[in-house]
């Protein structure tokens, strides 16, 4: 999803990005442009922070 969309406002904090992402998902807005932009920004920041290394903590996937 993040490959084809512009990133969200770079001035937003990580907390704000994740909070808004959660709101959109909780409201069922899974196909919105805003969600795609948030996804792109969050993915970009994760890539920058980990620089190709595995994160120390793995996220648990829901079954």
PQR file of N, CA, C, O and H, with PARSE charges and radii, in Angstrom:
ATOM      1  N   UNK A   1       0.816  -1.192   0.000 -0.4000 1.5000
ATOM      2  CA  UNK A   1       0.000   0.000   0.000 -0.0000 2.0000
ATOM      3  C   UNK A   1       0.859   1.255   0.000  0.5500 1.7000
ATOM      4  O   UNK A   1       0.475   2.259  -0.599 -0.5500 1.4000
ATOM      5  N   UNK A   2       1.999   1.220   0.651 -0.4000 1.5000
ATOM      6  CA  UNK A   2       2.780   2.431   0.810 -0.0000 2.0000
ATOM      7  C   UNK A   2       3.595   2.800  -0.424  0.5500 1.7000
ATOM      8  O   UNK A   2       4.108   3.917  -0.489 -0.5500 1.4000
ATOM      9  H   UNK A   2       2.310   0.404   1.138  0.4000 1.0000
ATOM     10  N   UNK A   3       3.735   1.928  -1.386 -0.4000 1.5000
ATOM     11  CA  UNK A   3       4.583   2.196  -2.531 -0.0000 2.0000
ATOM     12  C   UNK A   3       4.047   3.286  -3.455  0.5500 1.7000
ATOM     13  O   UNK A   3       4.839   3.998  -4.073 -0.5500 1.4000
ATOM     14  H   UNK A   3       3.318   1.020  -1.334  0.4000 1.0000
ATOM     15  N   UNK A   4       2.751   3.434  -3.567 -0.4000 1.5000
ATOM     16  CA  UNK A   4       2.168   4.322  -4.562 -0.0000 2.0000
ATOM     17  C   UNK A   4       1.553   5.593  -3.994  0.5500 1.7000
ATOM     18  O   UNK A   4       0.817   6.279  -4.704 -0.5500 1.4000
ATOM     19  H   UNK A   4       2.108   2.856  -3.065  0.4000 1.0000
ATOM     20  N   UNK A   5       1.824   5.924  -2.760 -0.4000 1.5000
ATOM     21  CA  UNK A   5       1.171   7.071  -2.149 -0.0000 2.0000
ATOM     22  C   UNK A   5       2.187   8.028  -1.552  0.5500 1.7000
ATOM     23  O   UNK A   5       3.249   7.618  -1.084 -0.5500 1.4000
ATOM     24  H   UNK A   5       2.421   5.368  -2.183  0.4000 1.0000
ATOM     25  N   UNK A   6       1.841   9.324  -1.573 -0.4000 1.5000
ATOM     26  CA  UNK A   6       2.686  10.335  -0.958 -0.0000 2.0000
ATOM     27  C   UNK A   6       2.668  10.177   0.551  0.5500 1.7000
ATOM     28  O   UNK A   6       1.709   9.662   1.126 -0.5500 1.4000
ATOM     29  H   UNK A   6       0.978   9.657  -1.953  0.4000 1.0000
ATOM     30  N   UNK A   7       3.734  10.624   1.176 -0.4000 1.5000
ATOM     31  CA  UNK A   7       3.815  10.574   2.632 -0.0000 2.0000
ATOM     32  C   UNK A   7       2.954  11.676   3.239  0.5500 1.7000
ATOM     33  O   UNK A   7       2.682  12.695   2.604 -0.5500 1.4000
ATOM     34  H   UNK A   7       4.513  11.042   0.709  0.4000 1.0000
ATOM     35  N   UNK A   8       2.529  11.448   4.484 -0.4000 1.5000
ATOM     36  CA  UNK A   8       1.753  12.446   5.226 -0.0000 2.0000
ATOM     37  C   UNK A   8       2.671  13.580   5.661  0.5500 1.7000
ATOM     38  O   UNK A   8       3.882  13.528   5.444 -0.5500 1.4000
ATOM     39  H   UNK A   8       2.749  10.620   5.000  0.4000 1.0000
ATOM     40  N   UNK A   9       2.095  14.594   6.269 -0.4000 1.5000
ATOM     41  CA  UNK A   9       2.822  15.768   6.752 -0.0000 2.0000
ATOM     42  C   UNK A   9       4.014  15.344   7.616  0.5500 1.7000
ATOM     43  O   UNK A   9       3.826  14.701   8.649 -0.5500 1.4000
ATOM     44  H   UNK A   9       1.112  14.636   6.446  0.4000 1.0000
ATOM     45  N   UNK A  10       5.232  15.696   7.209 -0.4000 1.5000
ATOM     46  CA  UNK A  10       6.421  15.266   7.956 -0.0000 2.0000
ATOM     47  C   UNK A  10       6.543  15.896   9.342  0.5500 1.7000
ATOM     48  O   UNK A  10       7.332  15.426  10.161 -0.5500 1.4000
ATOM     49  H   UNK A  10       5.385  16.218   6.370  0.4000 1.0000
ATOM     50  N   UNK A  11       5.777  16.950   9.618 -0.4000 1.5000
ATOM     51  CA  UNK A  11       5.860  17.588  10.933 -0.0000 2.0000
ATOM     52  C   UNK A  11       5.065  16.840  12.002  0.5500 1.7000
ATOM     53  O   UNK A  11       5.200  17.136  13.190 -0.5500 1.4000
ATOM     54  H   UNK A  11       5.136  17.332   8.953  0.4000 1.0000
ATOM     55  N   UNK A  12       4.239  15.875  11.594 -0.4000 1.5000
ATOM     56  CA  UNK A  12       3.454  15.116  12.564 -0.0000 2.0000
ATOM     57  C   UNK A  12       4.349  14.160  13.342  0.5500 1.7000
ATOM     58  O   UNK A  12       5.226  13.510  12.773 -0.5500 1.4000
ATOM     59  H   UNK A  12       4.129  15.634  10.630  0.4000 1.0000
ATOM     60  N   UNK A  13       4.118  14.083  14.653 -0.4000 1.5000
ATOM     61  CA  UNK A  13       4.897  13.168  15.488 -0.0000 2.0000
ATOM     62  C   UNK A  13       4.481  11.727  15.212  0.5500 1.7000
ATOM     63  O   UNK A  13       3.412  11.469  14.660 -0.5500 1.4000
ATOM     64  H   UNK A  13       3.406  14.611  15.115  0.4000 1.0000
ATOM     65  N   UNK A  14       5.341  10.801  15.605 -0.4000 1.5000
ATOM     66  CA  UNK A  14       5.025   9.383  15.447 -0.0000 2.0000
ATOM     67  C   UNK A  14       3.736   9.034  16.181  0.5500 1.7000
ATOM     68  O   UNK A  14       2.908   8.280  15.668 -0.5500 1.4000
ATOM     69  H   UNK A  14       6.210  11.011  16.053  0.4000 1.0000
ATOM     70  N   UNK A  15       3.568   9.585  17.386 -0.4000 1.5000
ATOM     71  CA  UNK A  15       2.354   9.325  18.167 -0.0000 2.0000
ATOM     72  C   UNK A  15       1.105   9.799  17.441  0.5500 1.7000
ATOM     73  O   UNK A  15       0.088   9.105  17.427 -0.5500 1.4000
ATOM     74  H   UNK A  15       4.240  10.197  17.803  0.4000 1.0000
ATOM     75  N   UNK A  16       1.180  10.978  16.839 -0.4000 1.5000
ATOM     76  CA  UNK A  16       0.024  11.517  16.119 -0.0000 2.0000
ATOM     77  C   UNK A  16      -0.311  10.653  14.904  0.5500 1.7000
ATOM     78  O   UNK A  16      -1.480  10.397  14.616 -0.5500 1.4000
ATOM     79  H   UNK A  16       2.005  11.542  16.850  0.4000 1.0000
ATOM     80  N   UNK A  17       0.727  10.208  14.200 -0.4000 1.5000
ATOM     81  CA  UNK A  17       0.505   9.355  13.026 -0.0000 2.0000
ATOM     82  C   UNK A  17      -0.191   8.058  13.415  0.5500 1.7000
ATOM     83  O   UNK A  17      -1.170   7.654  12.788 -0.5500 1.4000
ATOM     84  H   UNK A  17       1.676  10.416  14.434  0.4000 1.0000
ATOM     85  N   UNK A  18       0.323   7.412  14.454 -0.4000 1.5000
ATOM     86  CA  UNK A  18      -0.259   6.135  14.874 -0.0000 2.0000
ATOM     87  C   UNK A  18      -1.664   6.302  15.437  0.5500 1.7000
ATOM     88  O   UNK A  18      -2.526   5.451  15.216 -0.5500 1.4000
ATOM     89  H   UNK A  18       1.118   7.740  14.964  0.4000 1.0000
ATOM     90  N   UNK A  19      -1.900   7.391  16.161 -0.4000 1.5000
ATOM     91  CA  UNK A  19      -3.243   7.645  16.700 -0.0000 2.0000
ATOM     92  C   UNK A  19      -4.255   7.821  15.576  0.5500 1.7000
ATOM     93  O   UNK A  19      -5.355   7.270  15.625 -0.5500 1.4000
ATOM     94  H   UNK A  19      -1.200   8.082  16.340  0.4000 1.0000
ATOM     95  N   UNK A  20      -3.872   8.593  14.563 -0.4000 1.5000
ATOM     96  CA  UNK A  20      -4.788   8.817  13.445 -0.0000 2.0000
ATOM     97  C   UNK A  20      -4.997   7.532  12.646  0.5500 1.7000
ATOM     98  O   UNK A  20      -6.111   7.246  12.206 -0.5500 1.4000
ATOM     99  H   UNK A  20      -2.979   9.040  14.523  0.4000 1.0000
ATOM    100  N   UNK A  21      -3.929   6.761  12.459 -0.4000 1.5000
ATOM    101  CA  UNK A  21      -4.048   5.475  11.774 -0.0000 2.0000
ATOM    102  C   UNK A  21      -5.040   4.575  12.503  0.5500 1.7000
ATOM    103  O   UNK A  21      -5.895   3.950  11.877 -0.5500 1.4000
ATOM    104  H   UNK A  21      -3.024   6.993  12.816  0.4000 1.0000
ATOM    105  N   UNK A  22      -4.923   4.513  13.819 -0.4000 1.5000
ATOM    106  CA  UNK A  22      -5.840   3.704  14.621 -0.0000 2.0000
ATOM    107  C   UNK A  22      -7.276   4.188  14.455  0.5500 1.7000
ATOM    108  O   UNK A  22      -8.188   3.375  14.307 -0.5500 1.4000
ATOM    109  H   UNK A  22      -4.228   5.021  14.328  0.4000 1.0000
ATOM    110  N   UNK A  23      -7.489   5.513  14.477 -0.4000 1.5000
ATOM    111  CA  UNK A  23      -8.840   6.067  14.313 -0.0000 2.0000
ATOM    112  C   UNK A  23      -9.449   5.647  12.975  0.5500 1.7000
ATOM    113  O   UNK A  23     -10.606   5.231  12.913 -0.5500 1.4000
ATOM    114  H   UNK A  23      -6.748   6.174  14.597  0.4000 1.0000
ATOM    115  N   UNK A  24      -8.668   5.758  11.919 -0.4000 1.5000
ATOM    116  CA  UNK A  24      -9.180   5.398  10.593 -0.0000 2.0000
ATOM    117  C   UNK A  24      -9.543   3.922  10.516  0.5500 1.7000
ATOM    118  O   UNK A  24     -10.591   3.563   9.978 -0.5500 1.4000
ATOM    119  H   UNK A  24      -7.728   6.096  11.968  0.4000 1.0000
ATOM    120  N   UNK A  25      -8.684   3.072  11.051 -0.4000 1.5000
ATOM    121  CA  UNK A  25      -8.952   1.631  11.026 -0.0000 2.0000
ATOM    122  C   UNK A  25     -10.166   1.305  11.883  0.5500 1.7000
ATOM    123  O   UNK A  25     -11.017   0.515  11.473 -0.5500 1.4000
ATOM    124  H   UNK A  25      -7.834   3.364  11.488  0.4000 1.0000
ATOM    125  N   UNK A  26     -10.257   1.902  13.067 -0.4000 1.5000
ATOM    126  CA  UNK A  26     -11.386   1.649  13.963 -0.0000 2.0000
ATOM    127  C   UNK A  26     -12.709   2.084  13.334  0.5500 1.7000
ATOM    128  O   UNK A  26     -13.755   1.496  13.606 -0.5500 1.4000
ATOM    129  H   UNK A  26      -9.565   2.543  13.400  0.4000 1.0000
ATOM    130  N   UNK A  27     -12.655   3.120  12.492 -0.4000 1.5000
ATOM    131  CA  UNK A  27     -13.862   3.610  11.821 -0.0000 2.0000
ATOM    132  C   UNK A  27     -14.127   2.904  10.494  0.5500 1.7000
ATOM    133  O   UNK A  27     -15.077   3.243   9.790 -0.5500 1.4000
ATOM    134  H   UNK A  27     -11.805   3.598  12.271  0.4000 1.0000
ATOM    135  N   UNK A  28     -13.293   1.925  10.152 -0.4000 1.5000
ATOM    136  CA  UNK A  28     -13.510   1.158   8.931 -0.0000 2.0000
ATOM    137  C   UNK A  28     -13.108   1.866   7.654  0.5500 1.7000
ATOM    138  O   UNK A  28     -13.538   1.468   6.571 -0.5500 1.4000
ATOM    139  H   UNK A  28     -12.521   1.649  10.724  0.4000 1.0000
ATOM    140  N   UNK A  29     -12.298   2.904   7.750 -0.4000 1.5000
ATOM    141  CA  UNK A  29     -11.888   3.671   6.572 -0.0000 2.0000
ATOM    142  C   UNK A  29     -10.591   3.103   5.989  0.5500 1.7000
ATOM    143  O   UNK A  29      -9.581   3.798   5.883 -0.5500 1.4000
ATOM    144  H   UNK A  29     -11.948   3.228   8.629  0.4000 1.0000
ATOM    145  N   UNK A  30     -10.647   1.838   5.619 -0.4000 1.5000
ATOM    146  CA  UNK A  30      -9.449   1.127   5.186 -0.0000 2.0000
ATOM    147  C   UNK A  30      -9.003   1.482   3.772  0.5500 1.7000
ATOM    148  O   UNK A  30      -7.855   1.222   3.410 -0.5500 1.4000
ATOM    149  H   UNK A  30     -11.467   1.273   5.705  0.4000 1.0000
ATOM    150  N   UNK A  31      -9.872   2.063   2.975 -0.4000 1.5000
ATOM    151  CA  UNK A  31      -9.526   2.400   1.597 -0.0000 2.0000
ATOM    152  C   UNK A  31      -9.307   3.894   1.383  0.5500 1.7000
ATOM    153  O   UNK A  31      -9.270   4.354   0.241 -0.5500 1.4000
ATOM    154  H   UNK A  31     -10.805   2.274   3.268  0.4000 1.0000
ATOM    155  N   UNK A  32      -9.163   4.655   2.463 -0.4000 1.5000
ATOM    156  CA  UNK A  32      -9.031   6.104   2.322 -0.0000 2.0000
ATOM    157  C   UNK A  32      -7.615   6.498   1.898  0.5500 1.7000
ATOM    158  O   UNK A  32      -6.645   5.802   2.197 -0.5500 1.4000
ATOM    159  H   UNK A  32      -9.193   4.281   3.390  0.4000 1.0000
ATOM    160  N   UNK A  33      -7.518   7.622   1.200 -0.4000 1.5000
ATOM    161  CA  UNK A  33      -6.217   8.155   0.806 -0.0000 2.0000
ATOM    162  C   UNK A  33      -5.393   8.531   2.027  0.5500 1.7000
ATOM    163  O   UNK A  33      -4.173   8.361   2.036 -0.5500 1.4000
ATOM    164  H   UNK A  33      -8.305   8.188   0.958  0.4000 1.0000
ATOM    165  N   UNK A  34      -6.056   9.039   3.052 -0.4000 1.5000
ATOM    166  CA  UNK A  34      -5.337   9.427   4.266 -0.0000 2.0000
ATOM    167  C   UNK A  34      -4.653   8.218   4.901  0.5500 1.7000
ATOM    168  O   UNK A  34      -3.513   8.318   5.355 -0.5500 1.4000
ATOM    169  H   UNK A  34      -7.046   9.177   3.045  0.4000 1.0000
ATOM    170  N   UNK A  35      -5.339   7.085   4.934 -0.4000 1.5000
ATOM    171  CA  UNK A  35      -4.744   5.872   5.497 -0.0000 2.0000
ATOM    172  C   UNK A  35      -3.512   5.467   4.684  0.5500 1.7000
ATOM    173  O   UNK A  35      -2.490   5.084   5.254 -0.5500 1.4000
ATOM    174  H   UNK A  35      -6.265   7.005   4.565  0.4000 1.0000
ATOM    175  N   UNK A  36      -3.605   5.548   3.380 -0.4000 1.5000
ATOM    176  CA  UNK A  36      -2.470   5.204   2.518 -0.0000 2.0000
ATOM    177  C   UNK A  36      -1.292   6.140   2.764  0.5500 1.7000
ATOM    178  O   UNK A  36      -0.141   5.703   2.776 -0.5500 1.4000
ATOM    179  H   UNK A  36      -4.436   5.858   2.917  0.4000 1.0000
ATOM    180  N   UNK A  37      -1.576   7.425   2.961 -0.4000 1.5000
ATOM    181  CA  UNK A  37      -0.517   8.390   3.242 -0.0000 2.0000
ATOM    182  C   UNK A  37       0.138   8.113   4.593  0.5500 1.7000
ATOM    183  O   UNK A  37       1.361   8.172   4.726 -0.5500 1.4000
ATOM    184  H   UNK A  37      -2.511   7.780   2.951  0.4000 1.0000
ATOM    185  N   UNK A  38      -0.685   7.814   5.588 -0.4000 1.5000
ATOM    186  CA  UNK A  38      -0.142   7.483   6.908 -0.0000 2.0000
ATOM    187  C   UNK A  38       0.718   6.228   6.832  0.5500 1.7000
ATOM    188  O   UNK A  38       1.796   6.171   7.422 -0.5500 1.4000
ATOM    189  H   UNK A  38      -1.678   7.766   5.480  0.4000 1.0000
ATOM    190  N   UNK A  39       0.242   5.234   6.111 -0.4000 1.5000
ATOM    191  CA  UNK A  39       0.994   3.991   5.939 -0.0000 2.0000
ATOM    192  C   UNK A  39       2.355   4.265   5.308  0.5500 1.7000
ATOM    193  O   UNK A  39       3.367   3.719   5.747 -0.5500 1.4000
ATOM    194  H   UNK A  39      -0.634   5.281   5.631  0.4000 1.0000
ATOM    195  N   UNK A  40       2.379   5.103   4.288 -0.4000 1.5000
ATOM    196  CA  UNK A  40       3.636   5.431   3.607 -0.0000 2.0000
ATOM    197  C   UNK A  40       4.602   6.140   4.547  0.5500 1.7000
ATOM    198  O   UNK A  40       5.793   5.830   4.567 -0.5500 1.4000
ATOM    199  H   UNK A  40       1.557   5.547   3.932  0.4000 1.0000
ATOM    200  N   UNK A  41       4.096   7.084   5.319 -0.4000 1.5000
ATOM    201  CA  UNK A  41       4.950   7.834   6.240 -0.0000 2.0000
ATOM    202  C   UNK A  41       5.491   6.945   7.348  0.5500 1.7000
ATOM    203  O   UNK A  41       6.677   7.004   7.672 -0.5500 1.4000
ATOM    204  H   UNK A  41       3.128   7.336   5.303  0.4000 1.0000
ATOM    205  N   UNK A  42       4.630   6.125   7.926 -0.4000 1.5000
ATOM    206  CA  UNK A  42       5.058   5.228   9.005 -0.0000 2.0000
ATOM    207  C   UNK A  42       6.088   4.233   8.479  0.5500 1.7000
ATOM    208  O   UNK A  42       7.093   3.978   9.142 -0.5500 1.4000
ATOM    209  H   UNK A  42       3.667   6.077   7.662  0.4000 1.0000
ATOM    210  N   UNK A  43       5.850   3.674   7.306 -0.4000 1.5000
ATOM    211  CA  UNK A  43       6.800   2.729   6.711 -0.0000 2.0000
ATOM    212  C   UNK A  43       8.149   3.392   6.448  0.5500 1.7000
ATOM    213  O   UNK A  43       9.200   2.803   6.698 -0.5500 1.4000
ATOM    214  H   UNK A  43       5.033   3.882   6.768  0.4000 1.0000
ATOM    215  N   UNK A  44       8.107   4.617   5.942 -0.4000 1.5000
ATOM    216  CA  UNK A  44       9.338   5.358   5.664 -0.0000 2.0000
ATOM    217  C   UNK A  44      10.121   5.617   6.950  0.5500 1.7000
ATOM    218  O   UNK A  44      11.340   5.444   6.977 -0.5500 1.4000
ATOM    219  H   UNK A  44       7.253   5.095   5.739  0.4000 1.0000
ATOM    220  N   UNK A  45       9.444   6.024   7.994 -0.4000 1.5000
ATOM    221  CA  UNK A  45      10.122   6.291   9.267 -0.0000 2.0000
ATOM    222  C   UNK A  45      10.697   5.021   9.880  0.5500 1.7000
ATOM    223  O   UNK A  45      11.791   5.045  10.444 -0.5500 1.4000
ATOM    224  H   UNK A  45       8.454   6.165   7.971  0.4000 1.0000
ATOM    225  N   UNK A  46       9.975   3.923   9.775 -0.4000 1.5000
ATOM    226  CA  UNK A  46      10.508   2.653  10.278 -0.0000 2.0000
ATOM    227  C   UNK A  46      11.770   2.262   9.516  0.5500 1.7000
ATOM    228  O   UNK A  46      12.753   1.821  10.111 -0.5500 1.4000
ATOM    229  H   UNK A  46       9.086   3.903   9.317  0.4000 1.0000
ATOM    230  N   UNK A  47      11.734   2.424   8.206 -0.4000 1.5000
ATOM    231  CA  UNK A  47      12.892   2.093   7.381 -0.0000 2.0000
ATOM    232  C   UNK A  47      14.094   2.959   7.757  0.5500 1.7000
ATOM    233  O   UNK A  47      15.214   2.458   7.856 -0.5500 1.4000
ATOM    234  H   UNK A  47      10.935   2.782   7.722  0.4000 1.0000
ATOM    235  N   UNK A  48      13.864   4.257   7.967 -0.4000 1.5000
ATOM    236  CA  UNK A  48      14.939   5.169   8.344 -0.0000 2.0000
ATOM    237  C   UNK A  48      15.524   4.801   9.703  0.5500 1.7000
ATOM    238  O   UNK A  48      16.741   4.826   9.887 -0.5500 1.4000
ATOM    239  H   UNK A  48      12.954   4.664   7.887  0.4000 1.0000
ATOM    240  N   UNK A  49      14.666   4.461  10.645 -0.4000 1.5000
ATOM    241  CA  UNK A  49      15.127   4.172  12.002 -0.0000 2.0000
ATOM    242  C   UNK A  49      15.864   2.851  12.110  0.5500 1.7000
ATOM    243  O   UNK A  49      16.826   2.742  12.871 -0.5500 1.4000
ATOM    244  H   UNK A  49      13.677   4.440  10.496  0.4000 1.0000
ATOM    245  N   UNK A  50      15.431   1.848  11.363 -0.4000 1.5000
ATOM    246  CA  UNK A  50      16.057   0.537  11.478 -0.0000 2.0000
ATOM    247  C   UNK A  50      17.141   0.311  10.435  0.5500 1.7000
ATOM    248  O   UNK A  50      17.957  -0.598  10.591 -0.5500 1.4000
ATOM    249  H   UNK A  50      14.649   1.937  10.745  0.4000 1.0000
ATOM    250  N   UNK A  51      17.171   1.105   9.384 -0.4000 1.5000
ATOM    251  CA  UNK A  51      18.226   1.058   8.380 -0.0000 2.0000
ATOM    252  C   UNK A  51      18.565  -0.370   7.955  0.5500 1.7000
ATOM    253  O   UNK A  51      19.737  -0.737   7.881 -0.5500 1.4000
ATOM    254  H   UNK A  51      16.508   1.842   9.257  0.4000 1.0000
ATOM    255  N   UNK A  52      17.548  -1.164   7.679 -0.4000 1.5000
ATOM    256  CA  UNK A  52      17.750  -2.520   7.206 -0.0000 2.0000
ATOM    257  C   UNK A  52      18.001  -3.554   8.284  0.5500 1.7000
ATOM    258  O   UNK A  52      18.156  -4.736   7.976 -0.5500 1.4000
ATOM    259  H   UNK A  52      16.595  -0.865   7.739  0.4000 1.0000
ATOM    260  N   UNK A  53      18.046  -3.140   9.542 -0.4000 1.5000
ATOM    261  CA  UNK A  53      18.265  -4.076  10.644 -0.0000 2.0000
ATOM    262  C   UNK A  53      16.927  -4.540  11.195  0.5500 1.7000
ATOM    263  O   UNK A  53      15.923  -3.838  11.080 -0.5500 1.4000
ATOM    264  H   UNK A  53      17.920  -2.180   9.793  0.4000 1.0000
ATOM    265  N   UNK A  54      16.918  -5.708  11.785 -0.4000 1.5000
ATOM    266  CA  UNK A  54      15.703  -6.233  12.402 -0.0000 2.0000
ATOM    267  C   UNK A  54      15.417  -5.470  13.694  0.5500 1.7000
ATOM    268  O   UNK A  54      16.342  -5.206  14.464 -0.5500 1.4000
ATOM    269  H   UNK A  54      17.734  -6.278  11.879  0.4000 1.0000
ATOM    270  N   UNK A  55      14.168  -5.114  13.947 -0.4000 1.5000
ATOM    271  CA  UNK A  55      13.833  -4.475  15.228 -0.0000 2.0000
ATOM    272  C   UNK A  55      14.049  -5.450  16.379  0.5500 1.7000
ATOM    273  O   UNK A  55      13.959  -6.666  16.210 -0.5500 1.4000
ATOM    274  H   UNK A  55      13.418  -5.328  13.322  0.4000 1.0000
ATOM    275  N   UNK A  56      14.335  -4.894  17.542 -0.4000 1.5000
ATOM    276  CA  UNK A  56      14.575  -5.718  18.726 -0.0000 2.0000
ATOM    277  C   UNK A  56      13.308  -6.453  19.118  0.5500 1.7000
ATOM    278  O   UNK A  56      13.357  -7.629  19.479 -0.5500 1.4000
ATOM    279  H   UNK A  56      14.409  -3.906  17.679  0.4000 1.0000
ATOM    280  N   UNK A  57      12.182  -5.776  19.051 -0.4000 1.5000
ATOM    281  CA  UNK A  57      10.911  -6.364  19.461 -0.0000 2.0000
ATOM    282  C   UNK A  57      10.078  -6.676  18.221  0.5500 1.7000
ATOM    283  O   UNK A  57       9.893  -5.813  17.363 -0.5500 1.4000
ATOM    284  H   UNK A  57      12.143  -4.820  18.758  0.4000 1.0000
ATOM    285  N   UNK A  58       9.588  -7.877  18.127 -0.4000 1.5000
ATOM    286  CA  UNK A  58       8.728  -8.259  17.013 -0.0000 2.0000
ATOM    287  C   UNK A  58       7.281  -7.970  17.366  0.5500 1.7000
ATOM    288  O   UNK A  58       6.853  -8.166  18.504 -0.5500 1.4000
ATOM    289  H   UNK A  58       9.738  -8.578  18.824  0.4000 1.0000
ATOM    290  N   UNK A  59       6.539  -7.505  16.382 -0.4000 1.5000
ATOM    291  CA  UNK A  59       5.118  -7.263  16.576 -0.0000 2.0000
ATOM    292  C   UNK A  59       4.363  -8.576  16.449  0.5500 1.7000
ATOM    293  O   UNK A  59       4.716  -9.426  15.631 -0.5500 1.4000
ATOM    294  H   UNK A  59       6.887  -7.347  15.458  0.4000 1.0000
ATOM    295  N   UNK A  60       3.333  -8.739  17.249 -0.4000 1.5000
ATOM    296  CA  UNK A  60       2.513  -9.947  17.218 -0.0000 2.0000
ATOM    297  C   UNK A  60       1.423  -9.750  16.176  0.5500 1.7000
ATOM    298  O   UNK A  60       0.731  -8.732  16.182 -0.5500 1.4000
ATOM    299  H   UNK A  60       3.046  -8.049  17.914  0.4000 1.0000
ATOM    300  N   UNK A  61       1.274 -10.701  15.301 -0.4000 1.5000
ATOM    301  CA  UNK A  61       0.230 -10.629  14.279 -0.0000 2.0000
ATOM    302  C   UNK A  61      -1.026 -11.306  14.782  0.5500 1.7000
ATOM    303  O   UNK A  61      -0.978 -12.372  15.395 -0.5500 1.4000
ATOM    304  H   UNK A  61       1.837 -11.528  15.296  0.4000 1.0000
ATOM    305  N   UNK A  62      -2.147 -10.669  14.514 -0.4000 1.5000
ATOM    306  CA  UNK A  62      -3.435 -11.269  14.879 -0.0000 2.0000
ATOM    307  C   UNK A  62      -3.734 -12.411  13.913  0.5500 1.7000
ATOM    308  O   UNK A  62      -3.449 -12.320  12.719 -0.5500 1.4000
ATOM    309  H   UNK A  62      -2.186  -9.802  14.017  0.4000 1.0000
ATOM    310  N   UNK A  63      -4.297 -13.463  14.434 -0.4000 1.5000
ATOM    311  CA  UNK A  63      -4.600 -14.632  13.591 -0.0000 2.0000
ATOM    312  C   UNK A  63      -5.855 -14.416  12.792  0.5500 1.7000
ATOM    313  O   UNK A  63      -6.260 -15.293  12.029 -0.5500 1.4000
ATOM    314  H   UNK A  63      -4.528 -13.537  15.404  0.4000 1.0000
TER
END
